Amino acid sequence: MSNIWVAAGDGDLARVQHLVETQSTNVLASMTYRLIDDIGISPNQPDAHTYTPMHAAASYGHLHVLTYLISKGGDVNVTDHDGDTPLYAVENIQTARFLIDNGASLQITNNEGISPIDHLSEDFPAVAAYLQTRLPPSQPPTSNLPSSPSQTVSQSSFPSQHAQHVASESLTSELIESVQSILQQAQSNDTMDTPEVDEALTAAVTRSVLRGMTVGLEYSAQQQQQQAGEEQVGEARSAGSLDENMQDDASDTKRSKTGE
């Protein structure tokens, strides 16, 4: 019979329930691969590769098994030896949504400093796009007050940090609305896990990224123009100051000769 990790991956809820809930204490005579007949195993128990039943069920999208495991203490943020939570193992949007709704963290990173979104973005871009929409909103800047007159001049021409934050929030909101619209349509048409939905989500994310790059380039160009303008003003002031000094020197020389 299968162990709990295989049963969770197979979606065999009856076997998983038996392995989690049985209270038998029959100890195996031979201490080989199993210590106590798979008795009362925790949903968070790692196997030899530190893979837990939660990871196994999440990987294969068995929501009924995940629901049961969570009811028995399964941790949606349990990690394996790589620091990966079950969210790193998902392959479809439904499972990702289920884990997030049950407390899975998107702000965690594994031992390599990689987030779930980054981990899934290459092989499962649609899932990564969905997770992007579930990120908590970023905190607005605490203060936009300039600390000097020069900063006042600069900020009057270049978009403030607040303005850039608003633009970023707008792009994020548009992406969320686009993804939600795609998902709602897919749900109504019962086409959630089709390639067409993945392509539509990927296209939505690509458009958002390109728009974000365009906005960033526009801000960068404005900043460069502002800096160039300030440098020209500074050079003009320096040149004017030099002319005034030369005129003062000439006047002093003239008065000196007249005095002679």
C-alpha positions in Angstrom: 0.0 0.0 0.0 1.1 3.6 -0.7 2.7 5.8 2.0 1.1 9.2 2.8 3.3 11.1 0.3 2.3 9.0 -2.6 -1.3 8.9 -1.5 -1.4 12.7 -1.2 0.1 13.0 -4.7 -2.4 10.4 -6.1 -5.4 12.2 -4.5 -6.2 9.1 -2.5 -8.1 10.8 0.4 -9.2 7.6 2.0 -5.6 6.4 2.4 -4.4 9.8 3.6 -7.1 9.8 6.2 -6.2 6.3 7.4 -2.5 7.2 7.7 -3.2 10.5 9.6 -5.9 9.2 11.9 -5.2 5.6 12.7 -4.2 5.0 16.4 -2.7 1.5 16.0 0.6 1.0 17.7 1.8 -2.0 15.8 5.5 -1.6 15.6 7.3 -3.2 12.7 9.8 -5.8 13.7 12.1 -4.8 10.9 13.3 -1.2 11.1 13.8 -0.6 7.4 11.9 2.1 5.6 9.0 2.6 8.0 9.4 3.2 11.7 5.8 2.7 13.0 3.6 1.4 10.2 2.9 4.9 8.9 1.0 5.6 12.1 -0.6 8.9 12.9 1.6 10.8 10.4 1.5 14.6 10.5 0.4 16.5 7.3 3.7 18.3 7.7 5.9 15.2 8.0 8.8 15.3 5.5 9.9 12.2 3.6 13.5 11.3 2.9 13.7 14.3 0.5 11.9 16.6 3.0 8.8 16.6 0.8 5.7 16.8 2.8 2.1 15.6 2.1 1.2 19.2 1.8 3.7 19.7 -1.0 2.6 16.4 -2.7 -1.1 17.4 -2.7 -0.4 20.9 -3.9 1.8 19.7 -6.7 -0.9 17.6 -8.2 -3.7 20.1 -7.4 -5.7 17.8 -5.1 -7.8 20.4 -3.3 -9.9 17.8 -1.4 -6.7 16.3 0.1 -5.3 19.8 0.9 -8.6 20.7 2.6 -8.4 17.6 4.8 -4.7 18.0 5.6 -5.2 21.6 6.6 -8.1 20.5 8.9 -5.6 18.2 10.6 -2.9 20.8 11.1 -1.4 21.0 7.7 0.7 24.2 7.3 0.4 26.0 4.0 3.8 27.6 4.6 5.7 24.5 5.6 9.1 24.3 3.9 11.3 21.6 2.5 15.1 21.5 2.6 15.2 24.1 -0.2 13.0 26.5 1.7 10.1 25.9 -0.8 6.6 26.0 0.5 3.7 24.1 -1.1 3.0 27.2 -3.2 6.2 26.7 -5.1 4.9 23.3 -6.2 1.6 24.3 -7.7 0.9 24.0 -11.4 -2.5 25.6 -11.8 -4.4 28.7 -10.7 -7.1 26.9 -8.7 -4.5 25.4 -6.3 -2.6 28.7 -6.1 -5.9 30.5 -5.2 -6.8 27.8 -2.7 -3.4 28.1 -0.9 -3.5 31.9 -0.9 -7.0 31.9 0.5 -5.8 29.6 3.3 -2.9 31.8 4.3 0.0 30.9 2.0 2.5 33.7 1.9 3.7 35.4 -1.3 6.3 37.4 0.5 8.4 34.5 1.6 11.6 33.5 -0.3 13.4 30.2 -0.4 17.0 29.5 0.5 18.1 31.0 -2.8 16.2 34.2 -2.2 13.6 33.3 -4.9 9.9 34.1 -4.4 7.1 31.8 -5.4 6.2 34.1 -8.3 9.8 34.1 -9.6 10.0 30.3 -9.2 6.8 29.7 -11.2 7.2 32.5 -13.8 9.1 30.4 -16.4 7.3 27.1 -16.4 3.8 28.3 -15.2 3.6 32.0 -16.3 -0.2 32.0 -15.9 0.0 30.9 -12.3 2.7 33.5 -11.7 0.5 36.2 -13.3 -2.3 35.3 -11.0 -0.1 35.3 -7.9 1.1 38.8 -9.0 -2.5 40.0 -8.6 -2.7 38.6 -5.1 0.3 40.6 -3.8 -0.6 43.0 -1.0 -0.5 46.7 -2.0 2.8 48.4 -1.5 3.0 51.0 1.2 2.9 54.7 0.0 5.8 57.0 0.8 5.7 58.5 4.3 6.7 61.9 3.1 7.2 63.8 -0.1 8.3 67.1 1.4 11.6 68.5 0.0 14.4 69.1 2.4 16.1 72.0 0.4 15.2 74.7 -2.1 17.1 72.9 -4.9 14.9 69.8 -4.3 11.9 72.1 -4.6 13.0 73.2 -8.0 13.8 69.7 -9.1 10.6 68.1 -7.9 8.5 70.9 -9.5 9.6 69.6 -12.9 10.3 65.9 -12.4 7.5 63.6 -11.3 7.6 63.2 -7.5 8.0 59.8 -5.8 4.3 60.0 -5.0 3.4 60.5 -8.7 5.6 57.5 -9.7 3.9 55.5 -6.9 0.5 56.4 -8.2 1.5 55.4 -11.8 2.8 52.1 -10.5 -0.4 51.4 -8.5 -2.5 52.3 -11.6 -0.6 49.7 -13.7 -1.0 47.1 -11.0 -4.7 47.8 -10.7 -5.1 47.5 -14.5 -3.2 44.1 -14.5 -5.4 42.8 -11.6 -8.6 43.9 -13.4 -7.4 42.2 -16.6 -6.4 39.0 -14.9 -9.7 38.9 -12.9 -11.7 39.4 -16.1 -9.9 36.6 -17.9 -10.4 34.2 -14.9 -14.0 35.1 -14.5 -14.6 34.4 -18.2 -12.7 31.1 -18.0 -14.7 30.1 -14.9 -18.0 30.8 -16.7 -16.9 28.9 -19.7 -15.3 26.1 -17.7 -12.0 26.6 -19.5 -9.8 27.5 -16.5 -7.0 25.1 -17.2 -6.8 25.4 -21.0 -3.8 26.7 -23.0 -5.9 29.7 -24.2 -6.3 31.0 -20.7 -2.6 30.6 -20.0 -1.8 32.5 -23.2 -4.3 35.3 -22.3 -2.8 35.7 -18.8 0.7 35.7 -20.2 -0.2 38.3 -22.7 -1.9 40.5 -20.0 1.3 40.3 -17.9 3.5 41.1 -20.9 1.5 44.2 -21.8 1.7 45.4 -18.2 5.4 44.9 -18.0 5.9 46.7 -21.3 3.8 49.6 -20.1 5.7 49.7 -16.9 9.0 49.9 -18.8 7.6 52.7 -21.0 6.6 54.7 -18.0 10.0 54.1 -16.4 11.8 55.3 -19.5 9.7 58.4 -19.7 10.4 59.2 -16.1 14.1 58.6 -16.7 14.1 60.9 -19.7 12.4 63.6 -17.8 15.0 63.3 -15.0 17.9 63.5 -17.4 16.3 66.6 -19.1 15.8 68.2 -15.7 19.4 67.4 -14.6 20.7 68.8 -17.9 18.7 72.0 -17.4 20.0 72.5 -13.9 23.6 72.0 -15.2 23.0 74.6 -17.9 21.6 77.0 -15.3 24.6 76.4 -13.0 27.0 77.0 -15.9 25.3 80.2 -16.9 25.4 81.5 -13.3 29.1 80.6 -13.1 29.8 82.4 -16.4 27.8 85.4 -15.2 29.7 85.5 -11.9 33.0 85.3 -13.8 32.0 88.2 -16.1 31.1 90.3 -13.1 34.4 89.6 -11.4 36.3 90.6 -14.6 34.3 93.8 -14.9 35.1 94.6 -11.3 38.8 94.0 -11.9 38.7 96.2 -14.9 37.0 99.0 -13.0 39.6 98.7 -10.2 42.4 98.9 -12.7 40.9 102.0 -14.4 40.4 103.8 -11.1 44.0 103.0 -10.1 45.4 104.4 -13.3 43.2 107.5 -13.0 44.4 108.0 -9.5 48.0 108.0 -10.7 
